[in-house]
Amino acid sequence: ALVRARTWRAAGCALAAIIAGIVVLEGIRRGGLAMVLPGVMLGAVLSLLAPRPRLALATLAALPVMVLLALSLPPVQERVLTLLQRAVSYHAGHVGSAGIAYQIVEPRYYRDPGLTREMPPRELAAFVVKATASYFGEPLPWHAESRLLKAYLPEQMAWLLLVLLAVAGIGAGFRLDAAMTGMLVGHAIMAIAVVAMTSGNIGTLIRHRGLAMPYLAWLAGVGFCELVRLAMPAPAHNKGGQPHGDR
């Protein structure tokens, strides 16, 4: 409603509803503000860029430069490093909890989580990549040693299929409804980022992947319909140029 608003009054009402929703979510789950507000902002940006290919390409080209310039500023650099080091600390805590864990940083950080406060940028960058891959890939089939994980593998395959369909649905979704798709993608990215950067226990990871499931399920549905459409043969035309039947 905020993105599609045609008057300042409508935009103000939508923004007030968003703020009220964030207050409620923050009371239900700590960190709701950190997930929802950036998701709304990212979704709004995506919905504005998607219908404008040239502006979108220019933004993508300029984004790495803008990120590097921002990270060159000492306050921004210190804040980003602190957030990532805190995320590694949360990850190490989950690895040490009861259940089946997965490790993606050097063993010394699990033995002494206090060392994460001194983790260098290069290792933090590797942590971000591995954490994101683990979010989608864990539990890996060749790591499923327990009967419990082996029993879960069919659902893991269904999860991976859903993710692939969601990726296929993003492009079609932006063509059909840029505002809605932008919001779905923005909220999915934030839910994925928060969970991926802090998880280390497979059971907790699987449960928390449900935060992104509503958005990914809609995108996957669009992706499935788009793949079916592409697989359908083109309708045959008669001499008058009209397709036969009502296909």
BADODO-124388 format. One record per residue (C-alpha): x, y, z; residue in one letter; chain. Coordinates in Angstrom, 1 decimal. Layout:
// residues N
X/Y/Z/a/A;
...
***
This chain:
// residues 247
0.0/0.0/0.0/a/A;
2.9/2.4/0.8/l/A;
4.6/1.8/-2.6/v/A;
1.3/2.1/-4.5/r/A;
-0.1/5.1/-2.6/a/A;
-1.2/7.9/-4.9/r/A;
-1.6/10.5/-2.2/t/A;
0.4/11.6/0.8/w/A;
-2.5/10.7/3.1/r/A;
-2.6/7.1/1.8/a/A;
1.2/6.8/2.1/a/A;
1.0/8.2/5.7/g/A;
-1.7/5.7/6.6/c/A;
0.3/2.8/5.2/a/A;
3.4/4.0/7.0/l/A;
1.5/4.2/10.3/a/A;
0.2/0.7/9.8/a/A;
3.8/-0.6/9.2/i/A;
5.1/1.1/12.3/i/A;
2.2/-0.3/14.4/a/A;
2.9/-3.8/13.0/g/A;
6.6/-3.5/13.8/i/A;
5.8/-2.5/17.4/v/A;
3.5/-5.6/17.7/v/A;
6.1/-7.9/16.2/l/A;
8.9/-6.5/18.4/e/A;
6.7/-7.4/21.4/g/A;
6.2/-11.0/20.1/i/A;
9.7/-11.7/18.8/r/A;
12.8/-9.7/19.7/r/A;
14.5/-8.4/16.6/g/A;
11.3/-7.9/14.7/g/A;
12.2/-4.3/13.9/l/A;
15.6/-5.3/12.6/a/A;
14.0/-7.8/10.2/m/A;
10.8/-6.0/9.1/v/A;
11.8/-2.4/8.6/l/A;
14.8/-3.2/6.3/p/A;
12.7/-5.7/4.5/g/A;
10.1/-3.0/3.8/v/A;
12.8/-0.5/2.6/m/A;
14.5/-3.1/0.4/l/A;
11.2/-4.2/-1.0/g/A;
10.3/-0.6/-1.9/a/A;
13.6/-0.1/-3.6/v/A;
13.3/-3.3/-5.6/l/A;
9.7/-2.5/-6.6/s/A;
10.9/0.9/-8.0/l/A;
13.9/-0.5/-9.8/l/A;
12.3/-3.6/-11.4/a/A;
10.1/-1.7/-14.0/p/A;
13.1/0.5/-14.9/r/A;
15.7/-1.9/-16.4/p/A;
18.3/0.9/-17.2/r/A;
18.1/2.3/-13.7/l/A;
18.3/-1.2/-12.2/a/A;
21.4/-2.0/-14.3/l/A;
23.0/1.3/-13.3/a/A;
22.3/0.7/-9.7/t/A;
23.8/-2.8/-9.9/l/A;
26.9/-1.4/-11.5/a/A;
27.3/1.3/-8.9/a/A;
26.4/-0.9/-5.9/l/A;
29.9/-2.5/-5.4/p/A;
31.5/1.0/-5.6/v/A;
29.0/2.4/-3.1/m/A;
29.6/-0.5/-0.7/v/A;
33.4/-0.1/-0.9/l/A;
33.2/3.6/-0.4/l/A;
30.9/3.1/2.7/a/A;
33.2/0.4/4.1/l/A;
36.2/2.8/3.7/s/A;
34.6/5.1/6.3/l/A;
36.0/4.1/9.8/p/A;
32.6/4.3/11.6/p/A;
30.8/2.2/9.0/v/A;
33.7/-0.3/8.9/q/A;
33.8/-0.7/12.6/e/A;
30.0/-1.1/12.8/r/A;
29.9/-3.8/10.1/v/A;
32.8/-5.7/11.7/l/A;
31.2/-5.6/15.1/t/A;
27.9/-6.9/13.7/l/A;
29.6/-9.8/11.9/l/A;
31.8/-10.7/14.9/q/A;
28.7/-10.7/17.0/r/A;
27.0/-13.0/14.5/a/A;
29.9/-15.4/14.6/v/A;
29.6/-15.5/18.4/s/A;
25.9/-16.4/18.1/y/A;
26.8/-19.1/15.6/h/A;
29.4/-20.5/17.9/a/A;
26.9/-20.5/20.7/g/A;
24.4/-22.5/18.6/h/A;
27.1/-25.0/17.6/v/A;
27.7/-25.6/21.3/g/A;
24.0/-26.2/22.1/s/A;
22.4/-29.6/22.3/a/A;
21.6/-31.3/19.0/g/A;
23.4/-31.8/15.7/i/A;
25.6/-28.8/14.7/a/A;
27.6/-27.7/11.7/y/A;
30.9/-25.8/11.8/q/A;
31.9/-23.1/9.2/i/A;
34.8/-21.2/10.9/v/A;
38.1/-22.3/12.4/e/A;
37.9/-24.7/15.4/p/A;
39.6/-22.2/17.7/r/A;
36.5/-19.9/17.6/y/A;
34.3/-22.7/18.9/y/A;
36.8/-23.5/21.7/r/A;
37.0/-19.9/22.8/d/A;
34.1/-17.8/21.4/p/A;
35.8/-14.7/22.9/g/A;
38.2/-14.8/20.0/l/A;
35.5/-13.8/17.6/t/A;
35.9/-10.2/18.7/r/A;
39.3/-10.3/17.0/e/A;
38.2/-12.1/13.8/m/A;
39.8/-10.4/10.8/p/A;
37.8/-9.1/7.8/p/A;
39.0/-11.9/5.5/r/A;
37.6/-14.6/7.8/e/A;
34.4/-12.7/8.4/l/A;
33.8/-12.4/4.6/a/A;
34.4/-16.2/4.3/a/A;
32.0/-16.7/7.2/f/A;
29.2/-14.8/5.4/v/A;
29.6/-16.9/2.2/v/A;
29.7/-20.2/4.1/k/A;
26.8/-19.2/6.4/a/A;
24.6/-18.3/3.4/t/A;
25.4/-21.6/1.7/a/A;
24.8/-23.6/4.9/s/A;
21.4/-21.9/5.3/y/A;
20.2/-23.4/2.0/f/A;
22.3/-26.6/2.0/g/A;
22.3/-28.0/5.5/e/A;
21.9/-30.8/6.4/p/A;
24.1/-32.0/3.5/l/A;
23.1/-35.6/2.5/p/A;
26.7/-36.9/3.1/w/A;
26.6/-35.5/6.6/h/A;
23.4/-37.3/7.5/a/A;
24.9/-39.9/9.8/e/A;
22.0/-40.2/12.2/s/A;
18.7/-42.0/11.5/r/A;
16.9/-38.7/12.3/l/A;
18.7/-36.7/9.6/l/A;
18.3/-39.5/7.1/k/A;
14.6/-39.5/7.7/a/A;
14.6/-35.7/7.2/y/A;
16.4/-35.8/3.8/l/A;
13.2/-36.1/1.6/p/A;
12.0/-32.8/3.2/e/A;
15.4/-31.3/2.5/q/A;
15.1/-32.2/-1.1/m/A;
11.6/-30.6/-1.2/a/A;
13.1/-27.5/0.4/w/A;
15.8/-27.2/-2.2/l/A;
13.2/-27.6/-5.0/l/A;
11.1/-24.9/-3.4/l/A;
14.2/-22.6/-3.4/v/A;
14.9/-23.2/-7.1/l/A;
11.3/-22.6/-8.0/l/A;
11.4/-19.3/-6.0/a/A;
14.5/-18.2/-7.9/v/A;
12.6/-19.0/-11.2/a/A;
9.6/-17.0/-9.9/g/A;
11.4/-13.8/-9.1/i/A;
11.8/-12.6/-12.7/g/A;
8.2/-13.6/-13.6/a/A;
7.0/-12.0/-10.5/g/A;
8.6/-8.7/-11.2/f/A;
7.0/-8.7/-14.7/r/A;
3.5/-9.4/-13.2/l/A;
3.6/-7.3/-10.1/d/A;
6.7/-5.4/-9.2/a/A;
5.5/-4.0/-5.9/a/A;
4.3/-7.3/-4.4/m/A;
7.4/-9.2/-5.7/t/A;
9.7/-6.6/-4.3/g/A;
8.2/-6.9/-0.9/m/A;
8.3/-10.7/-0.9/l/A;
12.0/-10.7/-2.0/v/A;
12.9/-7.9/0.4/g/A;
11.4/-9.7/3.4/h/A;
12.8/-13.0/2.3/a/A;
16.3/-11.6/2.1/i/A;
16.2/-10.1/5.6/m/A;
14.7/-13.3/7.1/a/A;
17.4/-15.4/5.4/i/A;
20.2/-13.1/6.4/a/A;
19.3/-12.9/10.1/v/A;
18.9/-16.7/10.4/v/A;
21.9/-17.6/8.2/a/A;
24.4/-15.4/10.1/m/A;
23.4/-16.7/13.5/t/A;
22.6/-20.4/13.1/s/A;
24.8/-23.4/13.9/g/A;
22.4/-26.0/15.0/n/A;
20.6/-27.9/12.3/i/A;
17.3/-28.4/14.2/g/A;
17.2/-24.6/15.0/t/A;
18.1/-23.8/11.4/l/A;
15.3/-25.9/10.0/i/A;
12.8/-24.4/12.4/r/A;
13.9/-20.8/11.7/h/A;
13.9/-21.3/8.0/r/A;
10.1/-21.1/8.4/g/A;
10.5/-17.3/8.8/l/A;
11.3/-17.0/5.1/a/A;
8.9/-19.8/4.0/m/A;
5.8/-17.6/3.4/p/A;
7.7/-15.4/1.0/y/A;
9.5/-18.2/-0.7/l/A;
6.4/-20.2/-1.1/a/A;
4.6/-17.5/-3.0/w/A;
7.6/-16.9/-5.3/l/A;
7.9/-20.7/-5.8/a/A;
4.3/-20.8/-6.8/g/A;
4.9/-18.1/-9.4/v/A;
8.0/-19.9/-10.6/g/A;
6.1/-23.2/-11.0/f/A;
3.4/-21.5/-13.0/c/A;
6.0/-19.8/-15.2/e/A;
7.8/-23.1/-15.9/l/A;
4.5/-24.7/-16.8/v/A;
3.7/-21.8/-19.2/r/A;
7.1/-22.1/-20.9/l/A;
6.7/-25.9/-21.2/a/A;
3.3/-25.6/-22.9/m/A;
3.3/-25.7/-26.7/p/A;
2.4/-22.6/-28.6/a/A;
-1.3/-22.6/-29.6/p/A;
-1.9/-23.5/-33.2/a/A;
-3.4/-20.7/-35.4/h/A;
-6.0/-21.1/-38.2/n/A;
-5.9/-19.3/-41.5/k/A;
-7.5/-16.3/-40.0/g/A;
-4.7/-15.9/-37.5/g/A;
-6.9/-16.9/-34.5/q/A;
-5.7/-19.7/-32.1/p/A;
-7.8/-23.0/-32.3/h/A;
-9.9/-23.6/-29.3/g/A;
-9.6/-21.7/-26.0/d/A;
-6.1/-22.8/-25.0/r/A;
***
